[in-house]
Amino acid sequence: MRDHKSLHAWVEAQGIARSVFGLTRECWTPHAAELFRQLQRSALSVQLNIAEGHALGDGRFGNHLSMAFGSAVETSELLELAVQDGSLRKETGEELLERVHRCERLLLGLLKRYRPLRK
């Protein structure tokens, strides 16, 4: 593996983070401010945990992939809440949710390879 940017999960995570930041500029309202702030943090955390874990090497990569997966799940929960709350259009939220779920699947594939076995 060359660098973290060659990983499909990282590419997807970066695209999601960029989309979330764009949505925040378009959809931000005072009543949803905290929701969008947390959505930005969780989406960015996926991308950054993949990069940081890769930089630290195989021994710690699995732990960071687990954190990235948790942040991806958090991102999907926040997107669902934003749609239910009316802070985000249903079509937009569903499109982004599909990408987050794809990223989760990619992360699970990496986790199978890099997560240390527990005894």
N, C-alpha and C positions, 0 to 999 in steps of 0.2 A: 504494500500500500504506500503510495507516494506521500501525500499530505492530506489533511482533513478535508480540503476543498475538492478532492477527488471522490469523496464519499457521497453517494446519492442522498443519504439521509441529511447530510449537511447542506447540500444544494437545496433540497426541499425546505429545510428549516430556515435557511436564509430567505428564500422566497416568501415563506409565510411571515417571517418577521417584517420584511419590507412591506408586505400587503397590510399587515396589522398597523404599522406606522402610517401608511397612507390612509387607511380607514379612520384612524384616529383624527387625522387632519380633516377628513370629510364629515365624520359623524359625531364628533365630540359635542356633548351638551353638558351643562353644569350638573344635572342630576345623574349622569352616567360617568362623571369624571373619574371616580375611583375605579370603576369597572374597567375603563379604558387604560388607566395607568397600570392596573394589575395584568391586563391582557398584554400590554406591551412588555412588561417584565417577564411574564411566563413565556411568550413567544421568543423573546431574545435569549432567554435562558436555555432553550433547546439548542439553538445554534452555538452558543458559547460553551455549553458543557461538552458538546461533541468536539469542538476545537481544543478546549483545554485538556480533555481526557486524552485525545490523540497526541498532544504535545508531551504529556507525561509518560506515555508508553503503555504497552500491553498490560502491565501489571495493575495499572489504575484506570485504564480505559473503560473496563466493564462497569466500574462504580460510576463513572461520569455518564456512561450511556444510560444507566439506571436513572440517574437524576434527570437526564435529558428526556427520557421516556415519561417520567413523572410530570415534568413541565409541559410536555406535549398533551398529556391527559388534562392537566389544569387548563391549558389553552383551549382545548375542545369544550370543557365545561363552561368556561367564560364566554366562548362564542355562542353556545346554546343559550346561556342566560341573557346575553345581549340581544339575541333574536326574540326570546320570550318577553323581554322587557320592552321591546320596541325600539331599542337604541340602534339596532342594526337591521337592515332589510333582510327578509327571509332568504331571498335568492342569493344575496351576497354572503350571508352567514353559512348557508348550505354549501356553496362553492368552496369557501375557505375551510369548512369542516372536512370536506372530502380530502383536501390537501393535507390537513393535520392528521387524518386517519391514515393516509398513505405514508406520512412521515413516521407515525407510530409503528406501522408494519415494518418499515425499513429499519427502525431502531430495534425492534424485536429480533429481526434477522441478525443484526450485529451483536445483540446481546447473547444470542445462542452461541456465537463464536467466541466472544471475549469475556463473558461473565465467568468468574471463577466458580467451579463446582463447590457446593457446600456439603460438608459431611455431617 
